[in-house]
Amino acid sequence: MKQNEIAPAPGSRRERKRVGFGDGSGHGSYSGRGRKGQKSRSGHKIPRGFEGGQLPLAKRLPQKRGFTNIFRTEYSVVNLGRLGMFASGSEVTPEKLVAAGLLKSLARPVKILASGDISLPLVVKAHKFSAAAKARIEAVGGKAEEVEHVAKAV
């Protein structure tokens, strides 16, 4: 086999359509674009969502309401049911929660929520408690103490 004998497989190559080369070609006069109108013009490109000049759906819908409070405090939450791993009477602090794997970091303040049951009296120190969580901790003989948040590196 020589280099000049190499040819592409039959049917794998096709000549490009040469529009506008006379009526005999089948692609003359209007060059496959039909008559008049936006799509027959050169450089036509219709943007996504364009509805022919009608007010587009995206603009007809009501605008987004409300606002985002940039001063909102994001808490790392821990449910009461997860505190059963600590020994009875022990002190539970945000640092111990991270060490136990219940929190990833101390970057956010910790809030204790009332989901789950607690049966051991614990001294729980956190930045915030839900009212129900505080009541449940104190109902089993424990203490719920709020501490001030000092942001620590992630």
N, C-alpha and C positions, 0 to 999 in steps of 0.2 A: 504494500500500500504506500502510495506517495502522497505528499502533501497536497498536490494539485488534484488528486482524485477524491479527496474528502468532501462530502456533501451532506447537508442536513437531511434528516429523515423526511420522506415524502409526506407533505401535509403539515409539517411542523412550522413552516414559514409561510406568511401570506403577504402579498403586496399591500401597501397602505392605500386607503380609500382616497382617491384624488377627486375632491369635490370641485364643482364649478368648471369642469372641462367639457362643456357642451351637453346638449340634450341627449345625444346618442349614448353618453356614458351612463345615463340613468341617474346622475347626480348633478345635472346642470341647473340652470336658471336659479332656483332657490337653494340649491346645495343641501337638500335634506332638512332645511330649517322650516319649511312651510312658508306661509305668507305673513307679513307684518307682525306686529306685537313685540313684546319685551324679549322673548326668547329668540327672535329672528335677528336681533341687532348684534353688532359686534361688541365684545366685552361684557356680554350679559352675565350677571351673576346675582342671583336672588338670595338675600341673606336668610339664614335659618330663622323660622318663625314669622317670615313676612307673609302677610295675608292679603296682598294686592291693594294695599292702602287702607284697608279696614283696620280699626284699632286692634292690635294683636291681643291674643288671649292673655298674655303675661301682663299687659297693661290694663285689661278690663277687670282683672281680679282685684279685690280689695287689697290695699297695702297692708303690710305687716304691722300689727299693733303693738303697743307697749314699748318697753325699753329694757336695757341690760344694766343692772346696778353694778357699777365698777368697784364699789366699796364692799361688796358682798364677801362674807367670810366663808371660805370653803373648809369644812371639817373632815377629818379622818374619823369615820364612825366605827365603834365597836359595840356589838350587842352583848347584853348581860349573859346570855347563854354561853358565850365563848370564854367567860371568866372562870368557869368551873375547873380549869386546869391548874389554877393557883391553890396553894395550901390554905387551910382554914386559918383566919386571923392574919394572913400576910398582907403586906402593903403593895398595892398595884399602882404603879406609876407609868407614865407614857414611855419611859425608858425600858421598863420591864415588859411592856406590851410589844415593843420593837424586838427585844431580845427573844421573846416567846414566839415571834413570827406572826403576831396578830396585826401589826402595822408594818409598812415598808420603811417609813422614815418619820422624823419629827418635824418635817418642814411645815406641816399643817397642824393646827390645834386639834386636840382629841375630844370627841363628844361620845358619851356613853348613852346608848338607847336601850329601851326596856324589852326588846325582843328576846325571847327565851327565858328560861328559869334560872334562878340563883338560889342555892341552898346553904352556902357557906357564908359566915360573917367575914367580910373583907373590908379593908380600908382602901377605898378606891380614890385615887387622886387623878383628876382630869381637868381639862379647861372648861368643859360644859357638860351638863347632865340634862336629860329630859326629865320632866317632873315625875313621870311614872317610874323611871329608872332609879331616881333618888329615893322614892318611896319604897321600892322593892328592896334596895340595898339596906335601908334602915329597918325594914320589916324583919329581916333575918338577923339583925343585930350588928350590922356593919356600919361603916361611915362613908359618906360621899363628900369629899373635899374638893372645892374648886381651886385650881392653881392658875397663875397668870402665864400667858403664852409668851415664850421667848423663841423667835424663829431661829432654827438651827440649820446648818448646811445640809443639803440633800446627800 
